[in-house]
Structure formats: C-alpha cells, structure tokens
C-alpha cells in the first residue's frame, strides 16, 4: 500500500481510505467467513474492523506494516466472533450433522473441488486455531512467513498446524470417499 | 524415504511449493513407486482446491455502511474528539507515575512552606523580645524613667 495513500487516509481523506478498503476488504471478509462460517457475522465484523481502523489510522506508525496490522485485527476479531457464536450455539454445522456429508458427497464434485458446501463442512471439523492457518494459506495464499507474522508464531509452528489441519481434512474427506 | 515422512512433507512444503530441489527430487522419486502416497497427494490437492474455491468478494453494501458511519463522524469532528480521547486515555495510563510525582511535589512543597512559616514566626518572636529588651535598656539609662519604672513595679514608693 502506497505510503501517500495511507497518509491521506490518516488525514481523513475518505477516497484514500476507500482504496485501503478495496485492497484489504476481500482478505478480511474471507478470513472471517472461513473461521466463523456465518455470513452475517462476516459482514458485520468486516464493517466493524474498517470503522475501527479509520479511527485508529491517525495514530498508526509506519514502523508497523499496515498489512500485518489489518491481518492481525481480522484474525483476532474473527476468533472473538467465533467464540461468541459458539456460546450462542449458532454454528452452521454441528457434529450431529456430519451425516449430511454423505448426502452432499458427489465423486465428481469432490475431485473437481467445486462443492463449496462440502468444503465449509470440512472446515467445520477444524479447531479455530487450525481453521485459521488453513484459511490464511488456502484461501488467501499467504506465505508461511506472512502467516507466522500475522499470528505471531514461528514458521515451524505454522508448518505443524498446517500439517495437522490437513490431516483432519483428509480424514473427513476420505471418510466420505470410503462411504461411497 | 518412508511413507509417513513423505506424507508430512506432502502436507506442507511440497503442496505449498517451498521445497528445495534436492528434497523435492527425493519426494518425487518416492511418489514414482508408491501408489498410496500418489493418491494421498491427489486427494490433498482436491481438498486444497476445494477450500481455495470458497474465496469471494464482500457484498458492496458493506462499504456503503462504512462510508456512512465515518462521514457522520467527520461531520461532528468525531475523529478529532476520538484523537483527544485517545490521548487522554494514554495520559491516564501514566497516572500512577503522575500521582506519585505530584504527591512528592506537594509533600515537599508543604514541608518547605511549613519550615519557612516556622522560621518567620521565630524571627518575629525574637525581634519582639529584642525590642522589649532595648526599651528596658533605654529605661535603665535614664534616671527619671528608671525611678518611674520602680514605682510602677511597686519596688519604690
């Protein structure tokens, strides 16, 4: 992100802030949606994040990268929202609904990777911690270094979480294949 | 390489394109001859592609809501107020230090005032005493005044 754009946004230029929004909104929305798996929450959290960012931007120091700052806000707010919804029992998929996986499974859809609903339900098998690294890596294409920086963990921890998360996904995926 | 070791690499660096050429060569050599690991990697790619396909654009109304909110705040100089408020809160975080410093300043200030006041009071008392003594010496040096003094004190009739 151009430093001049950030400077203008810091001074209240809404057009400049819109450029920042256009750059990062997709990331924020998809990270929140991937972790929380609730569309209304993803929309609300995305909105809240950027409203909060607009206020915080004045005191933003260039020593910290804006990208990392936004990434961290997105992950933290997503996890908080996930915990809030879990307390309210509004998760899209519970373990009792796992049986639905078989109804949704279609060999071609699995192999083409196009069955979005199946993908969401596979994600629901993951803990928030594992879901976060999968969403950051698979949906947003972040490097291991960027994931480590965003989550404030080291690269080996990124690697082990990805490995474990993919093992869980693969176990669920193969459960469906074997059931057919 | 054993299958378990290969699968750990497939799940991470190999799938994410992070391997150096030597390790990559070793994995690919294993995959040439191991059907199970080949299938495992194929399934990994399917799951990965499936998750990647979930990506979408946020709905346009989100930006409209944000713009409405920040525009209304700017109209009332809310940002300036929030900046002042943030500054005030940051100042409050220093309050412990400020309270201690202020307390020490007040304490030593009061001590100083007390000492000064006491000294002034003592000077006034000493001055008054000396004044009286000087007056008495004046009396002693004058015969008529001394006689009147003795009569006044009942020492001479």
Interface residues (C-beta under 8 A of the other chain):
Chain A: X12 X14 X17 X18 X21 X25 X26 X28 X29 X30 X33 X34 X42 X43 X46 X47 X50 X51 X54 X55 X58 X59 X110 X111 X112 X113 X114 X115 X116 X118 X119 X120 X122 X123 X134 X135 X137 X138 X139 X140 X144 X159 X162 X163 X166 X167 X169 X170 X173 X174 X177
Chain B: X8 X11 X12 X13 X15 X16 X18 X40 X43 X44 X46 X47 X48 X49 X50 X51 X52 X53 X54 X55 X56 X57 X58 X59 X62 X63 X65 X66 X67 X69 X70 X71 X73 X74 X79 X82 X83 X86
